[in-house]
């Protein structure tokens, strides 16, 4: 059975394909009588428009790309939910690409996307050691709409959606100090990106404002290797028994901190107090419950997708002035409780 398409409708109505197409789009160029004839036959024959063909004619794909460093992080899972809610509402499909925190893989993905395969891109940059963002500049120059979220490339003049990382880093460290900690480790991954830098600066400022000397040996750079992170933190705790507080600026490092303390028999919070950036739904169920700085991940995804799709639909450029900063929230739990 032949599919019902514009050509078939046009033949049956003795109209041109262009007229039928404009009638179905309710164009003012077509008379009301003709529109009614076309729509009546389309309904009778159960005509379904070919969205892909329509997109090709308009030189759009109705697809956006989302590039993220990992999926085993509740922040990104929630952010994707927010992105998809907005995209689905606007009739867009979402393609998700994983960099696995790898610079070369990120470069390969962005090279692939320069061919116009998506109408726009939402991106959270990989926390690799490389400072080379030439692949992102090349992508930007190919003119797709780009909005960064959470992890930002500051070298591109486009919008971003982030949280108040400096204030959150300060708040997390101050919370540990007020809980009695004086030797606080700062665990980080994205030190080359603004997100890691701002959280680090907040940590440093909180120490300074409370009269505690900054010790660079208590700043630990982790990776995407969970076992490696656990060994790294375990060795540090073994070498520095005076450590009484840990600020994990990335979710996975908070879990590795728990594992390291367990391996050494260091009780939480009696011996070591821990606070971590985390959107873990089970944070309150850990033993002890984890004190968290929780980001509004779903809202970040929604805001980023809204900025991107508004620019695509209106064919407007995306400017840095459209950037949004949302507030994170401290949830004190048992892992930082005083004895």
Secondary structure as UniProt FT lines:
FT   HELIX           6..13
FT   HELIX           17..24
FT   TURN            25..26
FT   TURN            28..29
FT   HELIX           32..44
FT   TURN            45..46
FT   HELIX           51..57
FT   TURN            58..59
FT   STRAND          63..68
FT   HELIX           74..89
FT   TURN            90..91
FT   STRAND          93..98
FT   TURN            100..101
FT   HELIX           103..113
FT   TURN            114..115
FT   STRAND          120..123
FT   HELIX           134..141
FT   TURN            142..143
FT   STRAND          145..149
FT   TURN            154..155
FT   STRAND          159..163
FT   HELIX           165..178
FT   TURN            179..180
FT   STRAND          184..188
FT   TURN            191..192
FT   HELIX           194..209
FT   TURN            210..211
FT   HELIX           216..218
FT   STRAND          219..221
FT   HELIX           226..239
FT   TURN            241..242
FT   STRAND          245..248
FT   HELIX           251..264
FT   TURN            268..271
FT   STRAND          273..277
FT   TURN            281..282
FT   HELIX           283..285
FT   STRAND          291..294
FT   HELIX           297..314
FT   HELIX           320..322
FT   STRAND          324..326
FT   STRAND          329..331
FT   HELIX           334..336
//
